[in-house]
Amino acid sequence: LDALQAALEALVAVAPDAARMVDLRFFAGLSVEAAADVMAISPRSAARLWAFARAWLFDRLTATRNGSM
């Protein structure tokens, strides 16, 4: 959980909108469409943010697990 928290904090610094999407999707349980409404962006933009955030967090957590960070 510490690695996840660190990765989320780093994501906020790199891409705050993507971090907000993670908050809405993962922690609030919203769909991509509902998160798009909350963020006042198009569903397509929301889907791109969600895809970016997932890939970024995966890379960060994988690197942390492998000792690269």
trRosetta pair geometry for C-beta under 8 A, 3 or more apart (Angstrom, degrees):
i j d omega theta_ij theta_ji phi_ij phi_ji
1 4 5.5 -52 -150 36 40 113
1 5 6.2 42 152 -21 69 103
2 5 5.7 -53 -148 36 32 111
2 6 6.3 31 154 -17 65 107
3 6 5.7 -54 -147 38 31 111
3 7 6.2 32 153 -20 65 107
3 61 5.9 100 140 -129 118 81
3 64 4.7 149 -149 129 121 152
3 65 7.3 65 -165 -60 167 73
4 7 5.7 -55 -146 37 30 111
4 8 6.3 29 155 -18 65 106
4 57 7.9 33 -138 -165 73 115
4 61 6.8 16 -88 -100 64 122
5 8 5.8 -55 -147 36 29 110
5 9 6.4 29 154 -18 64 106
6 9 5.7 -55 -148 37 31 111
6 10 6.4 31 153 -18 64 106
6 64 7.4 133 80 -107 127 150
7 10 5.7 -55 -149 37 32 111
7 11 6.3 36 151 -23 65 104
7 57 5.4 95 150 -138 132 78
7 60 4.3 136 -131 115 110 135
7 61 5.6 -30 -67 -62 160 82
7 64 7.0 -102 -63 -20 110 145
8 11 5.5 -50 -146 33 33 114
8 12 6.7 42 152 -25 63 97
8 19 6.4 110 -169 -139 73 103
8 22 6.7 -148 -126 106 100 151
8 57 7.5 20 -75 -111 64 116
9 12 5.7 -45 -155 25 35 115
9 13 7.0 31 149 -15 62 102
10 13 5.7 -56 -157 35 38 111
10 14 6.3 24 152 -11 70 111
10 60 6.5 172 75 -139 139 150
11 14 5.7 -62 -140 45 34 104
11 15 6.0 -45 -175 54 72 85
11 18 6.0 -105 178 98 109 107
11 19 4.5 147 117 -81 102 98
11 22 6.9 47 113 2 155 148
11 53 6.6 67 -161 -138 142 86
11 56 6.1 119 -110 116 106 131
11 57 6.5 -18 -66 -74 140 88
11 60 7.5 -117 -57 -8 95 162
12 15 7.9 -93 -123 68 12 44
12 16 5.6 39 -161 -105 59 70
12 19 4.3 52 -84 -80 62 176
13 16 7.9 58 -68 -63 8 80
14 18 7.8 -31 94 50 90 128
14 56 7.3 -167 92 -168 144 147
15 18 3.8 26 120 21 120 119
15 19 6.4 150 94 -18 69 84
15 49 7.9 -179 155 -145 124 87
15 52 6.8 -97 146 129 169 129
15 53 7.2 -143 95 -86 130 80
15 56 7.1 173 29 -24 135 175
16 19 5.4 -54 -146 37 36 114
16 20 6.3 41 154 -22 67 101
17 20 5.5 -49 -149 33 34 114
17 21 6.6 39 149 -22 63 101
17 39 7.2 90 -153 -156 93 138
17 49 5.7 -93 129 -128 99 135
18 21 5.4 -48 -152 31 36 116
18 22 6.8 40 148 -20 64 99
18 49 5.0 -159 -100 -168 67 86
18 50 7.9 175 -143 -74 76 23
18 52 5.3 -90 -113 96 134 110
18 53 4.0 173 179 -74 99 97
18 56 6.8 56 145 29 152 145
19 22 5.6 -47 -153 31 37 113
19 23 6.7 41 148 -20 64 101
19 53 7.0 165 -71 -122 34 121
20 23 5.5 -50 -153 33 36 116
20 24 6.4 30 152 -15 67 106
20 39 6.4 122 120 -99 129 119
21 24 5.8 -58 -147 40 32 108
21 25 5.9 19 160 -10 69 113
21 35 5.9 83 -137 163 71 142
21 39 7.2 -19 -81 -50 78 153
21 46 6.5 161 -121 -156 120 74
21 49 4.4 158 -42 127 158 118
21 50 5.3 -134 160 -77 134 66
21 53 5.4 -164 79 -17 116 152
22 25 6.1 -61 -135 46 26 101
22 26 5.3 -7 179 10 68 121
22 27 7.5 56 135 -3 67 97
22 53 4.9 -155 -56 171 100 145
22 57 7.2 110 -104 -47 142 144
23 26 6.9 -57 -112 50 12 88
23 27 5.1 -35 -159 37 53 123
23 28 6.5 47 143 -11 67 104
24 27 7.4 -12 -52 55 9 82
24 28 4.9 -36 -147 41 43 128
24 30 4.7 -38 165 41 89 128
24 34 7.6 -165 167 105 116 88
24 35 4.0 124 121 -120 139 107
24 38 5.9 178 -125 65 142 147
24 39 7.3 -102 -25 -40 162 107
25 28 7.3 35 -6 53 10 84
25 29 7.6 38 -180 -115 31 12
25 30 6.0 -83 -93 65 42 76
25 31 7.9 29 -119 -153 80 10
25 32 7.1 15 -99 -80 116 59
25 35 5.7 -28 -61 -59 79 152
25 50 6.1 96 -51 -120 158 112
26 29 7.8 -13 155 -68 13 45
28 35 7.9 137 72 -92 125 94
30 34 4.0 -131 -168 93 104 118
30 35 4.5 136 107 -57 127 81
30 38 6.8 -40 -149 -6 173 137
31 34 4.6 94 49 9 79 101
31 35 6.8 -143 91 -4 40 87
32 35 5.8 -57 -146 40 29 111
32 36 6.3 37 152 -26 63 104
32 43 6.2 84 127 -157 99 85
32 46 5.0 144 -179 121 84 117
32 47 5.4 45 -174 -81 146 73
32 50 5.7 -76 -111 -21 106 156
33 36 5.6 -50 -151 30 30 116
33 37 6.8 33 150 -19 62 101
33 43 5.1 -9 -106 -111 70 118
33 46 7.3 154 -88 75 25 152
34 37 5.6 -49 -154 32 36 113
34 38 6.6 36 149 -18 66 103
35 38 5.5 -52 -148 36 36 113
35 39 6.1 20 157 -6 69 111
35 46 5.4 144 93 -157 99 132
35 50 7.6 107 78 -67 152 116
36 39 6.0 -66 -142 49 27 100
36 41 5.3 -102 -151 77 76 74
36 42 6.3 -41 -163 130 129 18
36 43 4.6 -100 -25 -89 171 52
36 45 7.0 121 -127 66 105 85
36 46 3.6 -100 -78 -31 94 147
37 40 7.4 23 -177 -75 30 42
39 46 6.6 146 50 -95 133 103
41 45 4.3 -98 161 85 118 132
41 46 5.6 146 90 -54 111 84
41 49 7.7 70 92 -12 158 137
42 45 4.6 96 57 6 83 101
42 46 6.9 -145 96 -5 45 86
43 46 5.4 -54 -146 38 35 115
43 47 6.3 40 154 -24 67 102
44 47 5.7 -50 -148 32 30 112
44 48 6.7 31 151 -17 62 103
45 48 5.6 -53 -151 35 34 112
45 49 6.4 35 151 -19 66 104
46 49 5.7 -53 -148 36 33 112
46 50 6.2 34 153 -20 66 107
47 50 5.7 -53 -146 37 31 113
47 51 6.3 31 154 -18 64 106
48 51 5.8 -54 -146 37 30 110
48 52 6.2 31 155 -18 65 107
49 52 5.7 -56 -147 38 29 112
49 53 6.1 29 156 -20 66 108
50 53 5.8 -54 -144 37 28 110
50 54 6.4 27 158 -18 63 106
51 54 6.0 -55 -147 36 28 109
51 55 6.3 22 158 -13 63 110
52 55 6.0 -63 -149 41 28 106
52 56 5.9 25 158 -19 67 112
53 56 5.8 -56 -141 39 27 110
53 57 6.1 23 162 -14 64 110
54 57 6.1 -59 -145 40 25 106
54 58 6.2 28 156 -22 63 109
55 58 5.7 -54 -146 35 29 113
55 59 6.4 28 157 -17 64 106
56 59 5.9 -56 -150 37 28 109
56 60 6.2 25 154 -17 64 110
57 60 5.6 -56 -142 40 32 111
57 61 5.9 24 162 -13 68 110
58 61 6.1 -60 -141 42 24 103
58 62 6.0 24 159 -18 63 112
59 62 5.9 -58 -143 39 25 111
59 63 6.2 25 158 -18 63 109
60 63 5.9 -57 -149 37 26 109
60 64 6.3 27 153 -20 63 108
60 69 7.2 50 -164 -71 67 150
61 64 5.5 -50 -144 36 34 114
61 65 6.2 35 155 -20 65 106
62 65 5.7 -54 -146 37 30 111
62 66 6.2 17 157 -8 64 112
63 66 5.9 -64 -144 46 28 104
63 68 4.0 -81 -165 68 85 117
63 69 4.9 91 124 -38 103 101
64 67 7.8 43 178 -68 28 21
64 68 7.4 -78 -60 53 23 74
64 69 4.7 -31 -90 33 65 132
